[in-house]
Amino acid sequence: MASDDQIWLEQRTIRIDDPEDARLVPYRDVRERDLVGREGRFIAEGKVVLNVLLANAAFAVESLLVLENRLAGLSEQIRLCPDDVPVYCVSRSVMDAIAGFPMHRGILAVGRRSAPYSASQLIDALPEKSLAVVLCGISNHDNMGSIFRNAAAFEADCILMDETSCDPLYRKAIRVSVGAALKVPFAREGSIEELVGKLQQANFHIYALSPSGTESIYTAQPGTRTALLLGTEGEGLPKALMQKLRTVRIPMSLEFDSLNVATASGIALSRFSRFSAA
């Protein structure tokens, strides 16, 4: 005999057997295309990311697409969704046909972001003691996701990105961040010079991380309000900007060029976070 929970799940979900069903259009070929930029919509993948999405009031769930053998383990998450959010249940073959590749996690959601924060709004809302991450030209989605994951791990208060950085709500960036892209407040706008100017006006101590930095991160002393500035691999930060800022480096072997920017962010955030004194 089916349990009350099983009966409720059957009533709550919509079974779809045709991968061409129009209701599944937002999920189709998620590897080749993305919903970012379409009225704030994005694809969230996996149970961990779904939990973060449901816990953040700044985002809404528009629909769920769940593999039939994962449905029973999602009853708690489905109960958190408003009644008007459709929950589609499909077989493995249908799921793979929709996504365009084998979906091992078997859980997808279409999320929607409410009105995004501006950089000024984020800065104005920061506490007196705060740590901000500032990104210039980070265009690789793996790096972006990893930086967000590091920022969440070391409790950075926000991430500010210039307009040349990629969108952290791209599916791969969200997945690599393990949902941190849906947790850490962020703003993406304007030039890096404009962002730095806003932080300076708010009395932030800004440290530009570079292999050629004049000071070790281990001798630099974080201020009450600290901003860590990271640039893209290869070109790094604009030289004209670094000449105006305090530059720091991660001590490392002279026989090797540099660290991946995501790895460097983790080391630097560990140093500048409140946990460094623990």
C-alpha positions in Angstrom: 0.0 0.0 0.0 1.4 3.4 -0.9 2.2 5.8 1.9 0.6 9.2 2.3 3.9 10.8 1.1 3.9 8.6 -2.1 0.3 9.5 -2.8 1.1 13.2 -2.3 4.1 13.0 -4.6 2.1 11.3 -7.4 -0.6 14.0 -7.1 2.0 16.8 -7.0 4.0 15.8 -10.0 3.3 15.9 -13.7 4.5 12.8 -15.7 5.8 13.6 -19.1 6.9 10.9 -21.6 7.5 13.0 -24.7 10.9 14.9 -24.7 9.4 17.3 -27.3 6.6 18.4 -24.8 6.4 22.2 -25.0 6.4 22.5 -21.2 10.0 21.3 -21.2 11.4 23.9 -23.6 13.4 25.7 -20.9 15.3 22.5 -20.2 16.2 21.5 -23.7 19.8 21.2 -24.7 21.1 22.9 -21.5 24.7 22.1 -22.4 24.6 24.1 -25.6 22.6 27.1 -24.4 21.7 28.8 -21.3 18.8 30.9 -19.9 21.0 33.7 -18.4 19.9 37.0 -19.7 16.3 35.9 -20.4 14.5 38.0 -17.8 16.8 36.8 -15.0 16.2 33.1 -15.6 18.8 30.4 -15.1 19.2 26.6 -14.8 20.1 25.1 -11.4 21.4 21.5 -11.3 21.5 19.0 -8.5 20.0 18.6 -5.0 22.6 20.7 -3.2 22.1 23.6 -5.5 18.3 23.3 -5.3 18.5 23.5 -1.5 20.4 26.8 -1.8 18.0 28.1 -4.4 15.0 27.4 -2.2 16.7 29.0 0.8 17.3 32.4 -0.8 14.4 34.7 -1.0 16.1 36.7 -3.8 15.4 33.8 -6.2 12.2 32.0 -7.2 11.7 28.5 -8.6 9.6 28.5 -11.8 9.6 24.7 -12.3 11.4 21.4 -11.5 12.4 18.6 -13.8 13.2 15.4 -11.9 14.3 11.9 -12.9 11.7 9.4 -11.7 14.1 7.5 -9.4 15.1 10.8 -7.7 11.6 11.9 -6.9 11.1 10.2 -3.6 14.3 11.8 -2.2 13.1 15.3 -3.0 9.8 15.3 -1.2 11.1 17.8 1.4 12.3 20.2 -1.3 9.1 19.9 -3.3 7.0 20.8 -0.2 9.0 24.0 0.0 7.9 25.0 -3.5 4.7 27.0 -3.9 1.7 24.9 -5.2 1.7 26.7 -8.6 5.3 25.5 -9.3 5.1 22.6 -11.7 7.2 19.5 -10.9 7.8 17.4 -14.0 8.8 13.8 -13.7 10.5 11.9 -16.5 12.3 8.7 -17.3 16.1 8.5 -17.8 15.8 8.3 -21.6 13.5 11.4 -21.7 15.8 13.3 -19.3 18.8 12.6 -21.5 17.0 13.5 -24.6 15.9 16.8 -23.2 19.2 17.9 -21.7 21.3 16.7 -24.6 23.7 14.6 -22.5 23.4 12.0 -19.7 22.1 13.9 -16.6 23.6 11.9 -13.7 22.2 14.1 -11.0 18.7 13.9 -12.5 17.5 17.1 -10.9 17.1 20.4 -12.8 15.2 23.6 -11.9 14.5 26.8 -13.7 15.1 29.7 -11.3 14.5 33.4 -11.6 16.4 36.2 -10.0 14.5 39.2 -8.7 15.7 42.7 -9.5 19.5 42.5 -9.2 21.5 44.6 -6.7 23.6 47.5 -7.9 27.2 47.8 -6.7 26.3 50.9 -4.7 23.4 49.1 -3.0 25.6 46.2 -2.0 28.3 48.4 -0.7 25.9 50.6 1.3 24.4 47.5 2.9 27.7 46.0 4.1 28.4 45.8 7.8 31.1 48.0 9.4 33.6 45.1 9.3 33.3 43.4 5.9 35.2 41.6 3.2 34.4 42.2 -0.5 35.8 40.3 -3.5 36.2 42.3 -6.7 36.7 40.6 -10.1 38.0 42.1 -13.3 37.7 40.2 -16.6 36.9 36.8 -15.1 35.4 35.1 -18.2 35.9 31.4 -17.4 32.8 29.9 -15.9 34.8 27.3 -14.0 36.9 30.0 -12.4 33.9 32.1 -11.6 32.1 29.2 -9.9 35.2 28.3 -7.9 35.7 31.9 -6.7 32.1 32.0 -5.5 32.6 28.7 -3.7 35.7 30.1 -2.0 33.9 33.4 -1.1 31.1 31.4 0.5 33.6 29.2 2.4 35.5 32.2 3.9 32.3 34.2 4.4 33.0 37.1 2.1 30.2 39.6 2.3 29.8 40.2 -1.4 31.3 39.9 -4.9 31.6 42.8 -7.3 32.3 42.1 -10.9 33.1 44.5 -13.8 31.0 44.2 -17.0 33.7 42.2 -18.8 33.3 39.3 -16.3 31.0 36.4 -17.1 27.6 35.9 -15.5 27.8 33.8 -12.3 24.3 32.5 -13.0 25.5 30.6 -16.0 24.6 26.9 -15.4 28.2 25.7 -15.3 29.2 28.5 -12.9 26.4 27.7 -10.6 27.2 24.0 -10.6 30.9 24.5 -10.0 30.1 26.9 -7.2 28.0 24.2 -5.5 25.2 26.8 -5.2 27.4 29.6 -3.8 26.5 31.7 -6.8 23.0 31.7 -5.4 24.1 32.5 -1.9 26.8 35.2 -2.0 25.3 38.6 -2.9 26.8 40.0 -6.1 26.6 42.9 -8.5 28.0 42.9 -12.1 28.2 46.3 -13.8 30.5 49.0 -15.1 34.2 49.2 -15.3 36.7 48.0 -12.8 37.8 51.6 -12.2 34.3 52.6 -11.3 34.0 49.7 -8.8 37.3 50.6 -7.2 36.2 54.2 -6.9 33.0 53.2 -5.1 34.9 51.1 -2.7 37.4 53.9 -2.0 34.6 56.3 -1.3 33.3 53.7 1.2 36.7 53.6 3.0 37.7 50.1 1.9 41.3 49.0 2.1 41.8 47.5 -1.4 44.5 44.9 -2.1 45.2 44.0 -5.7 46.4 40.4 -6.0 49.2 39.9 -8.5 52.2 37.6 -8.9 54.3 40.9 -9.1 52.7 42.3 -6.0 55.1 44.4 -3.8 54.0 42.8 -0.5 53.3 39.3 0.7 49.7 38.6 1.7 51.0 37.2 4.9 52.5 40.6 6.0 49.6 42.7 4.7 47.2 43.7 7.4 43.5 43.6 6.5 41.5 46.7 7.4 38.1 46.9 9.0 36.7 47.1 5.5 38.8 45.0 3.1 38.4 44.4 -0.7 40.4 41.8 -2.5 40.9 42.6 -6.2 41.4 39.7 -8.7 42.1 39.9 -12.4 41.9 37.4 -15.2 44.7 35.0 -15.9 47.3 36.0 -18.4 46.7 39.8 -18.7 46.0 40.2 -15.0 44.8 43.5 -13.6 45.2 46.8 -15.6 48.7 48.2 -14.9 47.4 51.7 -14.6 45.1 50.6 -11.9 47.7 48.6 -10.0 50.0 51.6 -9.8 47.3 53.4 -7.8 46.6 50.5 -5.4 48.4 48.4 -2.8 49.5 45.2 -4.5 50.0 41.9 -2.8 51.3 38.5 -3.9 51.2 34.9 -2.7 54.7 33.7 -2.0 55.6 30.7 -4.2 58.3 29.1 -6.2 60.3 31.3 -8.5 60.5 28.4 -10.9 56.8 28.6 -11.7 54.8 31.3 -13.3 51.5 31.7 -11.3 48.5 30.1 -9.7 45.1 29.6 -11.3 43.0 32.6 -10.3 40.5 30.4 -8.5 43.2 28.7 -6.4 44.8 32.1 -5.7 41.4 33.5 -4.5 41.1 30.6 -2.0 44.5 31.3 -0.5 44.0 35.0 -0.4 40.5 34.8 1.1 41.8 32.4 3.8 44.4 35.1 4.7 42.0 38.0 4.7 38.9 36.3 6.2 37.9 36.4 9.9 39.1 32.8 10.2 42.8 33.7 9.7 43.1 34.4 13.4 41.4 31.2 14.5 
